[in-house]
Amino acid sequence: MGSAAPHSRRIVVNLNVELTDLEPCRKQLRFTLPAEDVDAAFGRVTNEFRKQANLPGFRKGKAPVAKVKAQFSEQINERVRGQLLDDCYQQGLKEHDLQPVTSPEPEELTLNEGEPMTFLVNIETMPQFDLPEYKGLPADKTRVEITEDAVDKAINQLREGRAKLEDCDRAVADNDYVTVSFIGSSEGKPLTEISPTARGLTEQKGMPLNVRADEGQDNFIPGFTAQLIGLKLGNSKTIEITFPEEFPAQPKLQKVTATYEVTVDKVQEKVLPELNDEFAKAWEADSIDKLREGVRADLEANANGEAHNGVKQQVQQSLMKDLSFAVPETPQQQEMRGMVNQIVRIRRAQGENEADIEAAKDQITADANAAAVDNLRWHYVSRRIAEAEEIKVTSEEMMRVAVMQAQQSGADPQAAIKELQENQQQQQLLHGRILNEKVLEHLAEHATITEVDPPEQAED
């Protein structure tokens, strides 16, 4: 319901409001305003117009009321309507302690001078529920133990990042890097006849590939590069490969058997830098021992962060598992539609065809609806907790997060701040994310924590 034109004092005095519960989050308010209040409103608004009216033959503000009404009838009626609707609606919400989540339109409105004003509104309201106990929620926290093996693996990853590729004159081996040229076909026909967008899988010249004996680690076509092992520079080979049942990059090639004529153009091996103090200095450490200390500290910080995030996830799930209150329909439908669109975008990006997506429409909608209800329940519960614990988000916090996000993405921090200040929707989204995180931090801080051993790591 739109806001009325500004006025200095309220003009509703003897309002009667009847409340009817239609559903848990849907109410009906029926308003009756006596004729004397209606007439008072018309008189007050007419006088406002009279003070400003410049009618021929009369000084400003001195025209007869009847002439003012005749000249400005439509505008007077519109202003009275807006002011009375707004006043009645706000008073009805206050009287019945209602918090609407939508802006309703008045229905069955009757408004005439000398008669009572009547109308009704159907509104959706925030859910009413008893806030569950949110302190002392149980959570397991993984004990952080950084082994020497974990430090070794992390340092080897640093070495991998600074590795160089060197040409070699030998047969291709596992984890080598090769450059190949190939032509692919199926039953004598180019693969593009099966999938027109598969040009990159049909013919290539000078294509770099990482050779992996384990087809599960092959980033090209599973099992393709393993068949290159043993070849030398300049060798050619006919390779037969069957595309996997799930091949999102080219769904039309799934389970297709293809033949490739492949020639090895280059063979390179990865050479890791020596592990010495010079290597450590490249990472701003004075020695290998200092590098190991820094790596261990980073691993501990990351592990502690993951353990803490695990606690936050557990307390949220624990708090949510017994919630069953109804949520308002309009926000639920809006949330559901957004999630359906997100699911469909993800499935398309994974290469799923439109026919399969359409066939799964009912399941997608059901999954999105359930998630939408959970999201809204968490929204209302977390806001109640924030209110109870006086958890707030300051403008300074929002600015800091905006600057941090800009720096991480390489954007201009000042431009990000300016955009935030000018975009109310962006402010609301950022405010909601920060508040959500602060509530989760509060729940984790007051959780009942049980430390558990980390899971055993599988051997490579």
GUBAFI-373620 format. One record per atom (N, C-alpha, C): residue in one letter; x negated, y, z. Coordinates in steps of 0.1 Angstrom, whole numbers, plus 5000, padded with zeros to 4 digits. Layout:
REM residues N
AXYZ ...
//
This chain:
REM residues 460
M499149885000 M500050005000 M499150125000 G499350214990 G498450324989 G498650435000 S497550515002 S497650615012 S498450735007 A499150795016 A499950905013 A499051035013 A499651145007 A498951275008 A498751315022 P497551375025 P497251415039 P498351505045 H498551475058 H499451565065 H499051575080 S499351685086 S498651715099 S499251635111 R500451585110 R501051515121 R501951405116 R502151295124 R503051195119 R504551235120 I505351185111 I506751235111 I507651115113 V507150995117 V508050885120 V508150885135 V509450885140 V509650885155 V510450765159 N511550735153 N512450635158 N512450505149 L511350455146 L511150345136 L511550215143 N512250135136 N512549995140 N511849895130 V511049805136 V510349715127 V510649565132 E511149485123 E511449345126 E510349265119 L509749175127 L508749085122 L509248945120 T509048885108 T509348745106 T508148665102 D507848555108 D506748475105 D507148385093 L506548405082 L506848315070 L505948195070 E504648215072 E503648115072 E502648155082 P501648075086 P500648115096 P499948245092 C499648265080 C498948395076 C499848485067 R501148465067 R502048545059 R503148585068 K503348725068 K504448785076 K505248875068 Q506448895073 Q507348985066 Q507749095077 L507549225073 L507949335081 L509149405074 R510249415082 R511449485077 R511549615085 F511549735078 F511549865084 F512949935082 T513349995093 T514550085093 T514150215100 L514250325092 L514050455098 L515350535097 P515750585109 P517050655109 P517050785101 A518350825097 A518550935088 A517851065093 E517951085106 E517351215112 E515851225109 D515151105110 D513751105107 D513451135092 V514351075084 V514251095069 V514451245066 D515551295072 D515851435069 D514751535074 A514151495085 A513051575091 A511851575081 A511551455075 A510451445066 A510751525053 F511951515048 F512251605036 F512151745039 G512651785051 G512551925055 G511151975056 R510351895062 R508951935064 R508151945051 V508351845042 V507651845029 V508251965020 T509551985021 T510152095013 T509552225017 N509352245030 N508752365036 N507352385031 E506652275030 E505252285025 E505252335011 F506152285003 F506252324989 F506652474988 R507652514997 R508152644997 R507052745000 K506152715009 K505052805013 K504152835001 Q504052734992 Q503052754981 Q503752784967 A505152794967 A505852804955 A505852954950 N505552964937 N505653094930 N506753084920 L507953124924 L509153114915 L509553254910 P509953264898 P510353394892 P511353464901 G511153594904 G512153674912 G511953664927 F510953584931 F510753574946 F509253584949 R509053644961 R507653644965 R507153504969 K505853484969 K505353354972 K505753314987 G506353194988 G506753145001 G508153195005 K508853274997 K510153335001 K511253284992 A511053184984 A512153134975 A513153054984 P514353054980 P515352974988 P515052824987 V515452754998 V515152614999 V515752544987 A517052584984 A517752514973 A516952524960 K516452644957 K515652654944 K514352574945 V513752574956 V512452494957 V512752344955 K513952294961 K514252154959 K514552134944 A515252224938 A515652204924 A514352204915 Q513452284918 Q512252304910 Q511252184912 F511152144924 F510052044928 F510651914933 S511851884929 S512551764934 S511751634933 E511151614921 E510451484919 E509151484928 Q508451594928 Q507251594936 Q507551584951 I508551644956 I508951634970 I509351494973 N510151434965 N510551294967 N509251194968 E508351224959 E507151134958 E506351154971 R506151274975 R505351294987 R506051245000 V507351265001 V508051205012 V507951055012 R508150995001 R508050854999 R506650805004 G505550864999 G504250825003 G503950835017 Q504350955023 Q504050975037 Q504850885046 L506150865043 L506950775052 L506550625051 L506250585038 L505850445037 L504550425044 D503550515043 D502250495050 D502450505065 D503250595070 D503450605084 D504150485090 C505150445083 C505950325088 C505050205088 Y504350185077 Y503450065076 Y502450065087 Q501750175089 Q500650175099 Q501250155113 Q502350215115 Q503050195129 Q503450045131 G503949985120 G504349845121 G503249755124 L502049775117 L500849695119 L500449715134 K500449835139 K499949865152 K500849795162 E502149815160 E503149755170 E503049605171 H502849535160 H502749395161 H501349335160 D500349425161 D498949385162 D498549295150 L498849345138 L498549265126 L497349325119 Q496549235113 Q495349275105 Q495549225091 P496049305081 P496349255068 P495049235060 V495049145051 V493949115042 V494249155028 T495449195025 T495849245012 T496649375013 S496749445002 S497549565003 S498949544996 P499949535004 P501249494998 P501949614992 E502949574983 E503849674977 E505149674984 P505849784987 P507149784994 P508149724985 E509149654991 E510249594983 E511549644989 E512549634981 E513949674985 E513949804992 L513249904986 L513250034992 L514450114989 T515050175000 T516150274999 T515650405006 L515650514998 L515250635004 L516050754998 N516950805006 N517750925001 N517951015013 E518051145011 E518351245021 E519651205028 G519751225041 G520951195048 G521251055050 E520350955047 E520550815049 E519350755055 P519550645062 P518350575068 P517550525056 M516250515059 M515250455050 M515050315053 T515150225044 T514950075046 T513950025036 F513149935040 F512249865030 F511649745037 L511049655030 L510249545036 L508949525029 V508049465036 V506749425029 V506449285034 N505849205024 N505349075027 N503849085027 I503249055038 I501749075040 I501048945043 E499848935039 E498948825043 E498048885054 T497848815064 T497148865076 T495948775079 M494948825087 M493848745092 M494448635100 P493748515100 P494348405108 P494148435123 Q495048385131 Q494948395145 Q494548255151 F493548255158 F493048125163 F492248145176 D492148045184 D491248045196 D489848025192 L488948115196 L487548105193 L486947985200 P486447895193 P485847775200 P484547815207 E484147725216 E482947745224 E481747745214 Y480947845214 Y479947855204 Y478547865211 K478447855224 K477147855231 K476947715235 G475647665235 G475347535239 G475647425228 L475747465216 L476047375205 L474847285204 P475047155201 P473847055201 P473147065187 A471847055188 A471047055175 A469746985178 D469246905168 D467946845169 D466946935162 K465746955168 K464747035162 K463446945160 T463046945148 T461846855145 T460646915151 R459946835158 R458646875164 R457646895153 V456947005154 V455947045144 V454646975147 E454146895138 E452846825139 E452146835125 I451046905125 I450346925112 I449146835113 T449046735105 T447946635105 T446846685096 E445646625098 E444546655089 E444846625074 D445646515073 D445946475059 D446846575052 A447746635060 A448546745054 A447746865050 V446746895059 V445847005055 V445046975042 D444546855042 D443846805030 D444646825017 K445946775018 K446846785006 K447046925002 A447247015012 A447547155009 A446247215002 I445047185007 I443847245001 I443647184987 N444047064985 N443947004971 N444847074962 Q446047114967 Q446947194959 Q446347324955 L445647384964 L444947514961 L443847484950 R443147374951 R442247334941 R442847314927 E444047244928 E444747224915 E445147354909 G445447454917 G445847584911 G444747654905 R443447624908 R442347684902 R441547584893 A442247484889 A441547384881 A441447434866 K440447384859 K440247424845 K440347294836 L440847324824 L440947214814 L439647214805 E439047104805 E437847094796 E438046984786 D437547014773 D437646914763 D436846794766 C437246674762 C436546554765 C436546464753 D435546384751 D435446294739 D435546154745 R436746114748 R437045984753 R438545954751 A438945824755 A440245784753 A441145864763 V442445884759 V443345954768 V443645864780 A443645934792 A443845864805 A445045934812 D445445864823 D446545924831 D446146054836 N447046154835 N446946294840 N446046374832 D445646324820 D444946414810 D445946514804 Y445446614797 Y446246704790 Y445946694775 V446946664767 V446646644753 V447446744745 T447046774733 T447746844723 T448146754711 V449346744708 V449746644698 V450646714687 S450746644676 S451646684665 S452546564663 F453846584660 F454646464658 F455846494649 I456446384644 I457746394637 I458646284643 G459846314647 G460746224653 G461946194645 S462446074645 S463546034637 S464345914644 S465545894640 S466345784645 S466945714633 E466645584631 E467245514619 E466945584606 G465745644606 G465245714593 G465745854591 K466545904601 K467146034599 K466546134610 P466246254606 P465746354617 P466746364629 L466146384640 L466946394652 L467946514652 T467646614644 T468446724642 T469846694636 E469846574629 E471146534624 E472146484634 I471546444646 I472246394657 I472646514666 S471546594668 S471746714677 S471046834670 P471846924663 P471247034655 P470247124663 T470447124676 T469547214684 T468247144689 A468047024685 A466946944689 A465646964680 R465447084675 R464347104666 R463047074673 G462947114686 G461647094693 G461346954696 L462346864695 L462146724697 L462046644684 T462146714673 T462146654660 T460846674653 E460246784654 E458946814648 E458146914655 Q456846884658 Q456046984665 Q454646974660 K453847084660 K452447094657 K451747164668 G450747094674 G449947154685 G450747164698 M451547064701 M452347074714 M451547014726 P451347104736 P450647054748 P451546964757 L450946854762 L451646764771 L450746714782 N451346694793 N450646624804 N450946484804 V449846394803 V450046254802 V450346194816 R451446114817 R451746054830 R452045904827 A451345814834 A451545674832 A452945634838 D453345704849 D454645684855 D455645764847 E456545694840 E457545764832 E458445854840 G458645824853 G459445914861 G458846054863 Q457546064861 Q456846194862 Q456646264849 D457046204838 D456946254825 D457846374823 N457346494821 N458146614819 N458646634805 F458246544796 F458746554782 F459946454780 I459646344774 I460646234774 I460146124782 P460846074792 P460345964800 P459845854792 G458545814795 G457945704788 G457145744775 F457245874771 F456645914759 F455145924760 T454646004770 T453246024771 T452445904776 A453145814783 A452445694787 A451945614775 Q452645624764 Q452245544752 Q451045614745 L450545724750 L449445794744 L448145744750 I448245684762 I447045634769 I446245544761 G444945564760 G444045484752 G443745534738 L444545634733 L444245694720 L443045794722 K442445824711 K441345914711 K441646034701 L440846134702 L441046254693 L441146214679 G442246254672 G442446224658 G443246094655 N443446014666 N444145894664 N445645924662 S446345834654 S447745844652 S448445714657 K449645724660 K450345604666 K451845624663 T452545514661 T454045514660 T454545474674 I455345564679 I455945544693 I457445524691 E457945424698 E459345414699 E459845444713 I460845524714 I461345564728 I462845574727 T463445534739 T464845544740 T465145654750 F465945754746 F466245864755 F467045814767 P466845864779 P467545814791 P469045844790 E469845774799 E471245794799 E471645934804 E470845994812 E471046134816 E469846214810 F470146304800 F469146384794 F469746524792 P469846604802 P470646734802 P470146824791 A468846824787 A468246914777 A468946894764 Q469246764761 Q469946734748 Q470946624750 P472146644756 P473046544759 P473446454747 K473346504735 K473746424723 K472646324720 L471546334726 L470446234723 L470446124734 Q471246134744 Q471246034755 Q471445894749 K470545804753 K470645664750 K470245644735 V469845744728 V469445724714 V468045674713 T467745574704 T466445524702 T465745594691 A464545654693 A463945734683 A462545684680 T462045704668 T460745674664 T459945794662 Y458645804667 Y457845924666 Y456545884659 E456145954649 E454745944644 E453946054650 V452946014659 V452246104667 V450746104664 T450146224663 T448746244661 T448146324673 V447046274679 V446346344690 V445446454684 D445746574687 D444946684682 D443846734692 K444046704705 K443046754715 K443246664727 V442146634734 V442146564747 V441446654757 Q442046684768 Q441346754779 Q441646694792 E440646714801 E440846664815 E440746784824 K441446764836 K441546864846 K440246854855 V439546964856 V438346964865 V438647054877 L438547004889 L438847074901 L437647154905 P437747274911 P436647344916 P436047264929 E434747284931 E434147224942 E434647284955 L434747194965 L435247244978 L434047294987 N433747424985 N432647484993 N433047624998 D432147685004 D432447815010 D432747924999 E432147904987 E432447994976 E433947984972 F434447854972 F435847834969 F436747894980 A436347884993 A437047945004 A437148095003 K436148154998 K436148304997 K437148354986 A437448264977 A438448304967 A439748314973 W439948254985 W441248264993 W441048345005 E440048435005 E439848535015 E439548475029 A438748355028 A438248295040 A436748285039 D436048305051 D434648305051 D433948175048 S434748065052 S434147935050 S435247825049 I434847705045 I435847605044 I436547575057 D435847585068 D436547565081 D437547675084 K437247805080 K438147905082 K439347895072 L439147845061 L440147815051 L441147705057 R440547605063 R441347495069 R442247555080 E441647645088 E442447705099 E443647785093 G443347865083 G444447945077 G445447855071 V445047755064 V446047665058 V446847595068 R446247555079 R446947485090 R448047585096 A447647715098 A448547815103 A449747835094 D449447835081 D450547855071 D451447735072 L450947615072 L451747495073 L452647495086 E452047535097 E452747535109 E453947635109 A453647755103 A454647855102 A455747805093 N455447745082 N456447695072 N457247585079 A456547495086 A457347385093 A458247435104 N457747535112 N458547595122 N459747665116 G459547735105 G460747795098 G461747695093 E461247585087 E462147475083 E462947415094 A462247395106 A462847335117 A463947425123 H463647555123 H464547655128 H465747665119 N465547665106 N466647665096 N467547545098 G466847425101 G467647305104 G468547325116 V468047385126 V468947415138 V470047505134 K469847605127 K470947695123 K472047615115 Q471547535106 Q472547455098 Q473347365107 Q472647295116 Q473347205125 Q474447275134 V474047385140 V475047455149 V476247505141 Q475947555128 Q477047595120 Q478047475117 Q477447365113 Q478247245111 Q478947195123 S478347205135 S478947165147 S480147255151 L479947385149 L481047475152 L482147455142 M481847425129 M482947415119 M483747285119 K483147185124 K483747055122 K485147035128 D485447105138 D486847095144 D487747205141 L487347295132 L488247405129 L489247365119 S490547405121 S491647355113 S492647465110 F492347585114 F493347695112 F493547725097 A494747775094 A495047815080 A494347945077 V494047965064 V493448085059 V494448155049 P494348285048 P495348355039 P495048305024 E496248295017 E496148235004 E495448324993 T495648454993 T494948534983 T493448524984 P492848554995 P491348534996 P490948394993 Q491748294997 Q491348154994 Q491348134979 Q492348184972 Q492448164957 Q491248234950 Q490948354955 Q489848434949 Q488548364951 E488348314963 E487048234966 E487048104958 M488148044957 M488147914949 M487847944934 R488448044929 R488148074914 R486648104912 G486148174921 G484648204920 G483848084921 M484247984929 M483447864931 M483647774919 V484847764913 V485147684901 V484247734890 N484147874888 N483347924878 N481847894880 Q481447894892 Q480047864895 Q479747714892 I480647624896 I480447484894 I480347464879 V481347524871 V481347504857 V480047554850 R479547674855 R478347724849 R477147634852 I477047574864 I476047484867 I476047354858 R477247304857 R477347184849 R477047204834 R477447324829 R477047354815 R475547374814 A474947434824 A473447454823 A472747324824 Q473347224830 Q472747094831 Q473047004818 G473747074808 G473947004796 G475246924794 E476046934804 E477346854803 E478246914793 N478846834785 N479746884774 N481046924779 E481747004771 E483047064775 E484146964778 A484046854770 A485146754772 A485046684786 D483746664790 D483546594804 D483946694815 I483646824813 I483946924823 I485446934824 E486146934812 E487646944812 E488246824819 A487646704817 A488146584823 A488046584838 A487046654843 A486746664857 A487346784864 K488246854856 K488846984861 K489546974874 D490346864876 D491046844889 D490146824900 Q489146744898 Q488146724909 Q487346844912 I486946924902 I486247044904 I487047144912 T488347154909 T489247244916 T489447204930 A489547074932 A489747024946 A488547044954 D487347024949 D486047044956 D485947194959 A486247284949 A486047424951 A487047474961 N488247424962 N489247464971 N488847434985 A488347304987 A487947265001 A486747355006 A485847384996 A484647465000 A485147615003 A486147654995 A486647794998 A487247805011 V488047705016 V488647705029 V487547715040 D486547625038 D485447625048 D484747755048 N484447815037 N483747945037 N484548055044 L485848055042 L486748155048 L486848135063 R486948005067 R486947975081 R485648025088 W484547995082 W483348045087 W483248195088 H483748265077 H483748405077 H484548465089 Y485748415091 Y486548465102 Y485948435116 V485448315117 V484848275130 V483648355133 S482748365123 S481548445125 S481748585128 R482848645122 R483148785125 R483648805140 R484448705144 R484948705158 R483748695168 I482848605165 I481648595173 I480848725173 A480648785162 A479948915161 A480649015169 E481949025169 E482649115177 E482549085192 A482648965196 A482548925210 A481148955215 E480148935207 E478748955212 E478149085208 E478949175202 E478549305198 E477349295189 I477349205179 I476349195169 I476649285158 K475749375155 K476049475144 K474949475134 V475249535123 V474249555112 V474049705110 T472749755112 T472549895110 T472149925096 S472250055092 S471950095079 S470450075077 E469650095087 E468150075086 E467849925082 E468549835088 E468349695085 E468749665070 M469749725066 M470149705052 M469149765042 M468549885046 M467549945037 M466249855037 R465949795049 R464749715049 R464849595040 V466049525041 V466249405033 V466249445018 A466949555015 A466949605001 A465549624995 V464649685004 V463349714999 V462549584998 M462749495007 M462049365007 M462449284994 Q463749284992 Q464149204980 Q463649274967 A463549404967 A463049474955 A461549434953 Q460749434964 Q459349404963 Q459149264958 Q459949174963 Q459849034960 Q460149004945 S461049084939 S461349074925 S460649164916 G459749244922 G458949334913 G459649464909 A460849494916 A461649604912 A461149724920 D461549844917 D461249974924 D462049984937 P461449984948 P462149984961 P463050114962 Q462550224958 Q463350344959 Q464650344950 A464450284938 A465650264929 A466650164936 A466050064943 A466949964949 A467750034960 I467150124968 I467850194979 I468850284973 K468550354962 K469550444956 K470750374951 E470450254945 E471550174939 E472450124951 L471850084962 L472550034973 L473450154979 Q472950274980 Q473650384986 Q474850424977 E474750394964 E475850434955 E476850324952 N476550204956 N477350094953 N478050034965 Q479250064968 Q479950014980 Q480049864980 Q480349804969 Q480549664969 Q479149594972 Q478049644967 Q476749594971 Q476549604985 Q476949724991 Q476749745005 Q477449635013 Q478749615010 Q479549515017 Q478949375016 L478449335004 L477849205002 L476549195011 L475749295011 L474449285018 L474749285033 H475749375037 H476149375051 H476649245056 G477449175048 G477949045051 G476848935053 R475848945043 R474748845044 R473948865057 I473648985060 I472849015072 I473548975084 L474849015085 L475648985097 L475748835099 N475948755088 N476048615088 N474748555094 E473648605089 E472348555094 E472148585109 K472548705113 K472348735127 K473248655136 V474448625132 V475348535140 V474748395141 L474148345130 L473548215130 L472348215139 E471548325139 E470448335148 E470848325163 H472048395165 H472548395179 H472948255183 L473648185174 L474048045178 L472847955180 A471847975172 A470647895173 A469847925186 E469848055190 E469248095202 E469848035215 H471148015214 H471947965225 H472347815224 A471647745214 A471947605212 A471347515223 T471847395224 T471147295233 T470347215223 I468947235225 I468047175215 I467447045220 T467346945212 T466646825215 T465546805205 E464346805210 E463146785201 E463046645196 V462846625183 V462746495177 V461446485169 D460846365168 D459646345160 D459946365146 P458946415138 P459146435124 P459246295117 P459946285106 P460046165099 P458746115094 E458545985093 E457245935088 E457145965073 Q455946015069 Q455746045055 Q455445925047 A456145905035 A455845795027 A454445815021 E453645705020 E452345715014 E452445734999 D451545814993 D451445844979 D451045714971 
//
